Amino acid sequence: MAAAALVAATLLNAAMFGGTNATASSHREAPLIAGDPAVDNTDLYAFVSPDHKDTVTLVGNWSGFQEPNGGPNFFPFAQDAQYDFNIDNDGDAKPDIVLRWQFHNDDRRKNNTFLYTNGAVESLDDENLLFRQRYNLEAIYENGQKVKLANNAPVAPSPNGPASMPDFKKLRDQAIVQIPGGGKVYVGPSEDAFFADLRVFDLLYGGNLSEVGQDTLRGYNVNTIAIQLPKQALALKNDANRNPNIGIWSTTQRRTMKLSPGKAEAVGDFVQVSRLGNPLVNEVVAPAGLKDAFNGLRPEQDAGVKELVDRVVNPELPKLIEAIYKIPAPKGQRDDLAEIFLTGISTKIGAQINADLNSQINNADVDKNRFRPAEMLRLNMSINPNANPNRLGLLAGDTQGFPNGRRLADDVVDIAVQAMEGAAASGKIVDALATGDKVDANDQAFEANFPYVALPRNGTAVNANGNTANVAVNPVGQIGSLDPMAMTTAVGSAFVFGAGFWLFRKRQQQIRKYGSHSK
């Protein structure tokens, strides 16, 4: 049965999602979650670990577009939220394993200071680090069993600048925690691994491919959760040889907030507010009216949302490309996209992509009668890492890459555009769009070992082209590289600031002496 036909058959018996209570996930892809970045999933990655082939690494990012200098509060994880990785290994669109992180603050500033640090921080236990976070991690299984994997583990702090944190790698490495059974976990900031020219939203790169080549995410950090676990721990019946295919999605749940002046109190039940599986689904596949609702959906509900399924098998993007660039859109119902986004790629259910790649229906011990189409990132754990990975993944014959899982260096924007144009089914790249957005790699190199993500920017301003300031300072502290007019402006600004501060202090003294109505 073709993938889209399987989805259509499932629709006949599925309940619609109309009563969901959830609100809004990825880089500002839905209206509601854009206002709550601390719990906004920006990207999800899943790949066989290149240096430990018996393990799988999952990486999730939250709170995008972090300017490294964005103090004094910087970018903590939310205390009143649950951050989850969900794994479905039997294809019923329900999580068989939930990996859940919950955070708590250790804020030592109180009413004493506004500073995040009050000196150079050499370790996570340094007394100069005034704000800290810790987390608990547990695995929750389908049968209700819960296993604590980490207790009161440290979060790497937000980078506070090179003076406060001169060796951030040392702090990052101290936050890598070993967990039972051969796994490890890292929680803390990283440089945003997503690379793309987001001017795609300006009439698809300006209407003539003139707006390309700029990595919009350059210089920004994100909050990262990375975990490495043995394949057997994630596989159906703990047998990765017979059952290598898994589906993964990340979610965030928040409690309802009761607000009063100067205070926010979490009350009530946890509600799912953010969800992410395959990249770009909510941005590019879902229409505006479904974006908030999608973030509240559970995968088991997906096949019952006709409006969402229709957008997969009859997508908008190829029509826009045809209208703007005169490249004909593929004709007919898009079974190939249903395989990529809803079922996984398998000849048992698909007709257009001739491969048995990553659908859970290929697992030997799966009950095929319980299989349900759902949007999630799917990974075949039996395919070993490619020693020479191709950024275009499956489209370039590299079966270890997206849409089989997602590696950090996979160019998902170029892959997605080509897949929308039918390249996954035809096996041929659309030449007119072959150059894509001309952002083919991250500006920061990824690391060879866990957690693989690049170190966060530490004091380097966004879009500064590697410079940390516009004013050069020489070794003896003299201001340099300023022309006379700029020097006059700088001195004048300093005088105005100093005079303003003097008047402010004088006014305070008058108030203390004569009351607030003194002149």
C-alpha positions as CSV (number, residue, x, y, z in Angstrom):
1,M,0.0,0.0,0.0
2,A,1.4,3.4,-0.9
3,A,2.3,5.6,2.0
4,A,-0.3,8.3,1.2
5,A,-3.0,5.7,0.7
6,L,-2.1,4.2,4.1
7,V,-2.5,7.7,5.6
8,A,-5.8,8.2,3.9
9,A,-7.1,4.8,5.2
10,T,-6.1,5.7,8.7
11,L,-7.9,9.0,8.4
12,L,-11.2,7.2,8.1
13,N,-10.9,5.8,11.7
14,A,-8.9,8.6,13.4
15,A,-10.2,11.1,15.9
16,M,-9.7,14.8,15.0
17,F,-7.5,17.0,17.2
18,G,-10.0,19.8,17.6
19,G,-10.1,19.7,21.5
20,T,-6.4,20.0,22.2
21,N,-5.5,22.5,24.9
22,A,-1.9,23.0,24.0
23,T,-0.4,26.1,22.7
24,A,2.6,26.4,20.6
25,S,8.2,25.0,18.4
26,S,11.9,25.4,15.8
27,H,13.3,28.9,15.2
28,R,10.2,31.1,15.8
29,E,8.0,28.9,13.6
30,A,4.7,29.4,15.4
31,P,3.2,32.6,16.8
32,L,2.6,31.5,20.4
33,I,5.9,29.8,21.1
34,A,7.8,32.7,19.6
35,G,7.0,34.5,22.8
36,D,8.4,31.8,25.1
37,P,11.9,31.0,23.8
38,A,13.1,29.1,26.9
39,V,10.8,26.2,26.0
40,D,10.9,26.5,22.2
41,N,12.5,23.5,20.4
42,T,14.7,24.9,17.6
43,D,16.3,21.7,16.2
44,L,16.5,18.0,16.7
45,Y,19.4,15.7,15.6
46,A,19.7,11.9,15.8
47,F,22.7,9.9,14.4
48,V,24.9,6.9,15.1
49,S,27.8,8.3,17.0
50,P,30.8,8.6,14.6
51,D,33.4,7.6,17.3
52,H,31.2,5.0,19.2
53,K,29.3,3.1,16.6
54,D,27.5,1.0,19.2
55,T,25.7,4.1,20.4
56,V,23.3,6.7,19.2
57,T,23.5,10.4,20.0
58,L,20.4,12.6,20.3
59,V,20.8,16.4,20.3
60,G,18.0,18.8,21.0
61,N,18.3,22.6,21.0
62,W,16.0,25.2,22.6
63,S,15.9,29.0,23.0
64,G,17.3,30.1,19.6
65,F,18.9,33.4,18.6
66,Q,20.8,33.9,21.8
67,E,23.0,36.9,21.5
68,P,26.1,35.9,23.5
69,N,26.3,39.3,25.2
70,G,22.6,39.2,26.3
71,G,23.1,39.7,30.0
72,P,22.6,40.1,32.9
73,N,20.1,37.2,33.1
74,F,21.3,35.4,30.0
75,F,19.5,32.2,29.0
76,P,18.5,29.6,31.6
77,F,16.3,26.5,31.1
78,A,12.8,26.9,32.5
79,Q,12.3,25.5,36.0
80,D,8.6,24.9,35.5
81,A,9.0,22.8,32.4
82,Q,9.7,19.3,31.2
83,Y,12.1,18.8,28.4
84,D,11.6,15.5,26.6
85,F,13.1,13.2,24.0
86,N,10.5,10.7,22.9
87,I,11.4,7.4,21.2
88,D,8.9,5.2,19.3
89,N,10.5,1.8,18.4
90,D,7.4,-0.1,17.4
91,G,5.7,2.3,15.0
92,D,2.4,2.9,16.9
93,A,3.2,6.7,17.1
94,K,3.4,6.6,21.0
95,P,6.6,6.9,23.0
96,D,8.0,3.7,24.2
97,I,10.8,5.6,26.0
98,V,10.6,9.2,27.3
99,L,13.9,10.8,28.4
100,R,12.9,13.7,30.6
101,W,15.0,16.6,32.0
102,Q,13.7,18.9,34.8
103,F,15.7,21.9,36.0
104,H,16.1,23.9,39.3
105,N,18.0,27.1,40.0
106,D,20.7,27.9,42.5
107,D,20.7,31.7,42.4
108,R,23.2,33.2,44.8
109,R,22.7,36.8,43.9
110,K,19.6,37.5,46.0
111,N,19.4,41.3,46.6
112,N,23.2,41.7,46.7
113,T,24.1,42.1,43.0
114,F,22.8,42.0,39.4
115,L,26.0,40.2,38.2
116,Y,26.0,36.7,36.8
117,T,29.6,36.3,37.9
118,N,31.8,38.4,40.1
119,G,35.2,37.3,38.8
120,A,36.8,34.8,36.6
121,V,35.1,31.4,36.7
122,E,37.5,28.4,36.5
123,S,35.1,25.6,37.4
124,L,31.4,24.9,37.8
125,D,31.9,25.0,41.6
126,D,33.7,28.3,41.5
127,E,32.4,30.8,44.1
128,N,32.5,33.5,41.4
129,L,29.7,31.8,39.5
130,L,26.6,33.4,41.1
131,F,23.8,31.7,39.0
132,R,23.8,28.0,38.5
133,Q,21.3,25.4,37.2
134,R,21.1,21.7,37.9
135,Y,18.8,18.9,36.5
136,N,17.4,15.5,37.1
137,L,17.1,13.1,34.2
138,E,14.9,10.0,34.2
139,A,13.8,7.4,31.6
140,I,10.1,6.7,31.6
141,Y,9.0,3.5,29.8
142,E,5.6,2.6,28.2
143,N,4.8,0.3,31.1
144,G,5.1,3.1,33.6
145,Q,8.6,2.1,34.9
146,K,10.8,5.1,35.8
147,V,14.6,4.9,36.0
148,K,16.7,7.8,37.3
149,L,19.7,8.4,35.0
150,A,21.1,11.6,36.6
151,N,20.4,13.4,39.8
152,N,21.3,17.0,40.6
153,A,23.6,17.1,37.6
154,P,25.3,20.4,36.6
155,V,24.3,22.6,33.6
156,A,27.1,24.5,31.9
157,P,26.4,28.2,32.5
158,S,25.6,30.7,29.8
159,P,28.9,32.2,28.4
160,N,29.5,35.4,30.2
161,G,32.4,36.7,28.1
162,P,36.1,35.9,28.0
163,A,37.0,37.9,31.0
164,S,34.5,36.1,33.2
165,M,34.9,32.6,31.6
166,P,38.4,32.5,30.0
167,D,38.3,28.8,29.3
168,F,34.7,27.8,28.5
169,K,35.7,24.4,27.1
170,K,36.9,23.5,30.6
171,L,33.4,24.4,31.9
172,R,31.7,22.6,29.1
173,D,33.7,19.4,29.7
174,Q,32.9,19.5,33.4
175,A,29.2,19.4,32.5
176,I,29.5,16.1,30.6
177,V,28.0,13.5,33.0
178,Q,28.4,9.8,32.8
179,I,25.2,7.8,33.2
180,P,24.6,4.1,34.0
181,G,25.0,1.6,31.2
182,G,27.6,3.3,29.2
183,G,25.8,6.6,28.3
184,K,26.7,10.2,28.8
185,V,24.8,13.5,28.7
186,Y,25.6,17.2,28.3
187,V,23.3,20.1,29.1
188,G,24.3,23.7,28.5
189,P,24.9,26.2,25.7
190,S,26.4,25.6,22.3
191,E,26.9,27.5,19.1
192,D,23.7,27.1,17.0
193,A,24.4,24.1,14.7
194,F,21.6,25.1,12.3
195,F,23.0,26.9,9.2
196,A,20.8,28.5,6.6
197,D,20.0,31.8,4.8
198,L,16.6,32.5,6.3
199,R,15.8,35.1,3.6
200,V,14.0,32.1,2.1
201,F,10.9,33.8,3.6
202,D,11.4,36.9,1.4
203,L,9.8,35.5,-1.7
204,L,12.1,32.4,-1.7
205,Y,15.5,34.2,-1.6
206,G,14.3,37.5,-3.1
207,G,12.4,36.0,-6.0
208,N,15.5,35.6,-8.1
209,L,18.0,33.8,-5.8
210,S,19.8,37.1,-5.1
211,E,19.3,36.8,-1.4
212,V,21.6,33.8,-0.6
213,G,24.9,33.1,1.0
214,Q,24.3,34.7,4.4
215,D,24.2,32.3,7.4
216,T,21.4,34.0,9.4
217,L,22.3,31.9,12.5
218,R,25.9,33.0,12.5
219,G,27.1,34.1,15.9
220,Y,24.1,32.9,17.9
221,N,24.0,30.3,20.7
222,V,21.3,27.9,21.8
223,N,20.6,25.8,24.9
224,T,21.5,22.2,24.1
225,I,20.6,18.8,25.6
226,A,22.7,16.0,24.2
227,I,22.6,12.4,25.2
228,Q,24.5,9.3,24.0
229,L,23.1,5.9,24.7
230,P,23.7,2.3,23.5
231,K,21.6,1.3,20.5
232,Q,20.2,-1.6,22.5
233,A,18.7,0.7,25.1
234,L,16.6,2.4,22.4
235,A,15.7,-0.6,20.2
236,L,12.4,-2.6,20.3
237,K,13.0,-5.5,22.7
238,N,16.5,-4.1,23.2
239,D,17.5,-5.9,20.0
240,A,19.1,-3.4,17.6
241,N,20.0,-6.1,15.2
242,R,16.5,-7.3,14.6
243,N,14.8,-3.9,15.2
244,P,17.2,-1.1,14.2
245,N,14.6,1.5,13.3
246,I,13.4,4.1,15.7
247,G,11.4,7.4,15.6
248,I,12.3,10.4,17.7
249,W,10.7,13.7,18.5
250,S,11.3,16.3,21.2
251,T,8.7,18.1,23.2
252,T,8.4,20.7,26.0
253,Q,5.7,20.8,28.6
254,R,5.0,23.9,30.7
255,R,2.7,24.4,33.7
256,T,0.1,27.1,33.7
257,M,1.5,30.3,35.0
258,K,-0.2,32.5,37.6
259,L,1.1,36.1,37.2
260,S,1.2,38.9,39.8
261,P,3.4,42.0,40.0
262,G,7.0,40.9,40.3
263,K,6.0,37.2,40.6
264,A,5.2,34.2,38.4
265,E,3.9,31.0,40.0
266,A,3.5,27.7,38.2
267,V,0.1,26.0,38.9
268,G,-1.9,23.2,37.4
269,D,-0.9,20.4,35.0
270,F,1.9,20.3,32.5
271,V,0.8,21.1,29.0
272,Q,2.7,20.4,25.8
273,V,3.7,23.7,24.2
274,S,6.4,22.7,21.8
275,R,7.1,19.8,19.5
276,L,9.8,19.0,16.9
277,G,10.6,15.9,14.7
278,N,11.8,16.5,11.2
279,P,13.2,20.0,10.6
280,L,11.1,22.7,8.8
281,V,7.8,20.8,9.1
282,N,6.0,23.5,11.1
283,E,7.7,26.3,9.2
284,V,7.2,25.1,5.7
285,V,4.6,22.3,5.6
286,A,2.0,23.4,8.1
287,P,-0.1,26.5,7.2
288,A,-0.3,29.5,9.5
289,G,-3.6,28.4,11.0
290,L,-2.2,25.0,12.2
291,K,1.2,26.1,13.5
292,D,0.2,26.7,17.1
293,A,-2.0,23.5,17.1
294,F,0.8,21.4,15.7
295,N,3.0,22.2,18.7
296,G,0.3,20.7,20.9
297,L,-0.4,17.6,18.9
298,R,0.8,14.1,19.8
299,P,2.2,12.0,16.9
300,E,-0.6,9.5,17.3
301,Q,-3.0,12.3,16.4
302,D,-1.3,13.4,13.2
303,A,-3.0,11.0,10.8
304,G,-6.3,12.2,12.0
305,V,-5.7,15.8,11.1
306,K,-6.8,16.0,7.5
307,E,-5.6,19.5,7.0
308,L,-2.0,18.5,8.0
309,V,-1.9,15.3,5.9
310,D,-3.2,17.3,2.9
311,R,-0.3,19.7,3.3
312,V,2.2,16.8,3.2
313,V,0.8,15.0,0.1
314,N,-0.2,18.3,-1.7
315,P,2.5,20.7,-0.5
316,E,2.5,24.5,-1.0
317,L,6.3,25.0,-1.5
318,P,6.6,23.4,-5.0
319,K,3.7,25.6,-6.2
320,L,5.4,28.7,-4.9
321,I,8.7,27.7,-6.7
322,E,6.7,27.1,-9.9
323,A,5.1,30.6,-9.6
324,I,8.3,32.4,-8.8
325,Y,11.0,30.5,-10.6
326,K,8.9,28.8,-13.3
327,I,10.2,25.3,-12.3
328,P,7.2,22.9,-12.8
329,A,5.9,21.3,-9.6
330,P,5.7,17.5,-9.5
331,K,2.3,16.3,-10.4
332,G,-0.1,14.2,-8.5
333,Q,-0.3,13.0,-4.9
334,R,3.1,13.1,-3.2
335,D,3.6,9.6,-1.7
336,D,7.3,10.3,-1.5
337,L,6.7,13.1,1.0
338,A,4.4,10.9,3.0
339,E,7.2,8.5,3.3
340,I,9.7,11.1,4.4
341,F,7.4,12.8,6.9
342,L,4.8,10.4,8.0
343,T,5.7,6.7,7.6
344,G,9.4,6.4,7.2
345,I,10.9,5.0,4.0
346,S,10.1,1.4,3.2
347,T,9.1,-0.6,0.1
348,K,6.5,-2.3,2.3
349,I,4.4,0.9,2.4
350,G,5.9,3.2,-0.2
351,A,5.9,3.3,-4.0
352,Q,8.1,6.2,-5.0
353,I,11.3,6.0,-2.9
354,N,12.7,2.6,-3.7
355,A,14.5,1.8,-0.4
356,D,14.0,0.0,2.9
357,L,15.6,2.7,4.9
358,N,14.1,3.8,8.3
359,S,10.5,2.9,8.9
360,Q,9.7,1.0,12.1
361,I,7.5,-1.3,10.0
362,N,10.8,-2.9,8.8
363,N,11.6,-4.0,12.4
364,A,11.4,-7.8,12.7
365,D,9.3,-7.8,15.8
366,V,6.8,-5.0,15.0
367,D,3.1,-5.7,15.0
368,K,2.2,-4.3,11.6
369,N,-1.5,-3.9,12.6
370,R,-0.5,-1.3,15.2
371,F,1.6,0.8,12.8
372,R,0.4,4.4,12.5
373,P,1.6,7.2,10.3
374,A,3.0,10.1,12.3
375,E,5.5,12.9,11.9
376,M,8.8,12.2,13.6
377,L,12.5,12.0,12.8
378,R,13.3,8.3,11.9
379,L,16.7,6.7,12.2
380,N,18.0,3.3,11.1
381,M,20.7,2.5,13.7
382,S,22.2,-0.3,11.7
383,I,23.8,2.0,9.1
384,N,27.3,2.9,10.2
385,P,28.6,6.4,10.0
386,N,30.0,7.5,6.6
387,A,33.7,8.3,6.8
388,N,33.1,10.9,4.0
389,P,29.6,12.3,4.7
390,N,27.8,14.3,2.1
391,R,25.9,17.3,3.2
392,L,22.9,16.3,1.0
393,G,22.5,13.0,2.8
394,L,20.2,10.5,1.1
395,L,19.9,12.7,-2.1
396,A,23.6,12.2,-2.7
397,G,23.5,8.5,-1.9
398,D,24.7,8.9,1.7
399,T,22.1,6.8,3.5
400,Q,23.4,7.8,6.9
401,G,22.2,11.3,6.4
402,F,18.9,13.1,6.5
403,P,16.1,12.1,6.1
404,N,17.6,9.0,7.8
405,G,18.1,10.7,11.1
406,R,19.8,14.0,11.0
407,R,23.5,14.7,11.5
408,L,24.8,18.1,12.6
409,A,26.4,18.8,9.2
410,D,23.4,17.8,7.1
411,D,22.2,20.7,4.9
412,V,18.5,20.2,5.7
413,V,17.3,23.4,3.9
414,D,18.8,22.4,0.5
415,I,17.7,18.7,1.1
416,A,14.2,19.8,1.9
417,V,13.8,22.1,-1.1
418,Q,15.1,19.3,-3.4
419,A,12.9,16.7,-1.8
420,M,9.9,19.0,-2.2
421,E,10.8,19.1,-5.9
422,G,10.7,15.3,-6.1
423,A,14.5,14.6,-6.0
424,A,14.1,11.8,-3.4
425,A,11.8,9.9,-5.7
426,S,13.5,10.6,-9.0
427,G,17.1,10.3,-7.7
428,K,18.0,13.4,-9.6
429,I,18.8,16.9,-8.2
430,V,16.9,19.8,-9.8
431,D,19.7,21.6,-11.5
432,A,18.0,25.0,-11.4
433,L,18.0,24.9,-7.6
434,A,21.3,22.9,-7.2
435,T,23.2,25.8,-5.5
436,G,20.4,26.2,-2.8
437,D,20.9,29.0,-0.3
438,K,24.7,28.8,-0.7
439,V,25.2,28.2,3.0
440,D,26.6,24.7,2.8
441,A,28.2,24.3,6.2
442,N,28.2,25.7,9.7
443,D,30.5,28.7,10.3
444,Q,31.9,26.8,13.4
445,A,33.5,23.4,13.1
446,F,31.7,20.6,14.9
447,E,33.7,18.4,17.3
448,A,34.9,14.9,16.8
449,N,33.7,13.7,20.2
450,F,30.6,14.0,22.4
451,P,28.7,16.3,22.5
452,Y,29.9,17.0,19.0
453,V,28.2,20.5,18.9
454,A,30.5,23.5,18.6
455,L,31.5,25.5,21.7
456,P,29.2,28.5,22.3
457,R,30.2,32.0,21.2
458,N,31.7,33.6,24.3
459,G,31.6,37.4,24.0
460,T,31.7,37.5,20.2
461,A,28.9,39.7,18.9
462,V,26.4,38.5,16.3
463,N,27.3,39.4,12.7
464,A,30.7,40.9,13.9
465,N,32.7,38.9,11.3
466,G,34.9,37.6,14.1
467,N,35.6,41.0,15.7
468,T,34.5,41.4,19.4
469,A,34.2,45.2,19.2
470,N,34.3,48.1,16.8
471,V,36.8,50.0,18.9
472,A,40.4,48.7,19.0
473,V,42.2,48.8,22.4
474,N,46.0,48.8,22.4
475,P,48.1,47.0,25.1
476,V,48.3,50.0,27.4
477,G,44.5,50.7,27.2
478,Q,44.5,53.6,24.8
479,I,41.6,53.9,22.5
480,G,42.7,53.5,18.9
481,S,41.2,53.4,15.4
482,L,39.0,56.5,16.0
483,D,39.1,59.6,13.8
484,P,38.9,63.0,15.4
485,M,35.2,63.4,14.9
486,A,34.6,59.9,16.4
487,M,36.8,60.8,19.3
488,T,34.9,64.0,19.9
489,T,31.6,62.0,19.8
490,A,33.0,59.4,22.2
491,V,34.3,62.1,24.7
492,G,31.0,64.0,24.4
493,S,29.0,60.9,25.1
494,A,31.1,60.1,28.1
495,F,30.6,63.7,29.4
496,V,26.8,63.5,28.9
497,F,26.7,60.2,30.7
498,G,28.8,61.5,33.6
499,A,26.8,64.7,33.9
500,G,23.5,62.7,33.8
501,F,24.8,60.3,36.5
502,W,25.9,63.3,38.7
503,L,22.4,64.9,38.3
504,F,20.8,61.5,39.2
505,R,22.8,61.2,42.4
506,K,22.1,64.9,43.3
507,R,18.4,64.3,42.8
508,Q,18.5,61.2,45.1
509,Q,20.2,63.4,47.8
510,Q,17.5,66.0,47.5
511,I,14.7,63.4,47.8
512,R,16.3,62.0,50.9
513,K,16.6,65.4,52.5
514,Y,13.4,67.2,51.3
515,G,11.0,64.6,50.0
516,S,10.0,63.6,46.4
517,H,8.4,67.0,45.5
518,S,11.6,69.0,46.0
519,K,12.7,71.2,43.0
